[in-house]
Amino acid sequence: MADFVDQEEADIKDLLVSNLFVEIVNSTYELSTKHELDVAKLANADQSTERQVKNTEAYFRVLPEEIPMFDHFRPASWLISNCHVLEVEFNAALNSLDAAKNAFNAINSLIAVS
């Protein structure tokens, strides 16, 4: 995935532009204003990685116990049920969809060759 985003290490969730990823996480966990994740908190949560998921895990480790621990499935499940966030015509959604399209086109071209 790092080939499709501007970072050295990435996974599929890094195809989502940071402010869209943060919106999904905040909506999934219904974080209060006090604990709401933003792009700056995400970037600073773990200085050893660029991966959004690893940074989110680090951020959630310092939140109060009453907030459930971050897991990989929950935001994906929320997105499936709330895919309308990808229909909004704002740059984060469009850029995220473009990155995903490029990744899947590359994967499909490899499958077609074999």
N, C-alpha and C positions, 0 to 999 in steps of 0.2 A: 503494500500500500504506500510505502514511502515514495515510490516512483510517481504517485499521482497527487501528492501533497508536498508542500514546501518544507519538509523536515527530514531528518536522517532516519528516524524510526517511526513507524506508524502501524496502526491496525485499521480495520474497516471503519470503526467509529471516527477515526481521524479524517474521513472523507467529509464529515459534517463540519461546516464552518463553526468556529468556537462559539459565537453568540447564539447560533441555532442549537448547538449541543447543550449549552448552558440553559437555554429556554426549556429544552426537553427534560433535563435533569430536574430543574426547579419545578416544573409541572408534574413530573412523575412523583416526586417526593413531597409535593406541596410545602416546600420550604417557606418559612415565615420570612418577612423582610430582614429580620435580625440575622438569620442563617442563610439567606439567599446566596446562591453561588453566582458570581459574575466572572467575566473573562479574566480580569486581573487576579482574582482569588484562584481561579483555575490554573493560570500560568505560574503562580507562585507557590502552589501547594506542595510541589515536589520538584526541586531544581535539578534533579538527576535525570529527568525524562521530559520529552516533548509530548508524549502520548496523553491524550485527554482522559482516557480511562484511568491510567495510573495516577494522574493528578487528581482526578475526582475521588479515587479511593483514598488518597492521602488527605484530601480535604474532609471527607466524611469521618475519618479516624479521629479528628479533633472536635467533632460536633457532639452535643449532649447525647447521652445514652438513649433518650426517648426517640431520637431520630434513627430509623432503621439504617443498618450498614448498606452501603452502595453495593449493588450487584449488577452484573452485565445484562441480565435478562430483563429486569424491570423497566429500564428506559426503552428497550426494544419493544417490549409488550405495549407500553404506553404509546409509542409511535405508531404501531400497527392499528391501535384503536383511535388514534388522533392524527391520522395521516394528512388531515387538512392543513397542518402547519407547513407541509411541503408544497401545498397548492398556492400559498400566499406569494404574490410576486414581489418579493424583496430580495436583495442581493444574497443574503445568507442562504436562503432556500435554493435560489437559482445556481449559485456557485457550488453548493453541496451536490445538487443533482448533476451538474456538469462533471464534477470530479468522479461521481459514481458511474456516470455514463462512460467516461474515458476508461475507468478501471474495467468495467464489464466488457467494453469493446475489445480491450487488449486481451482479456481472458478468452473471450469468444474467438478471437483470431488465432490464439494458440491451440484451441480445441479443433478448429477447422483444419489446421495444418496436420495434426496427428491422425 
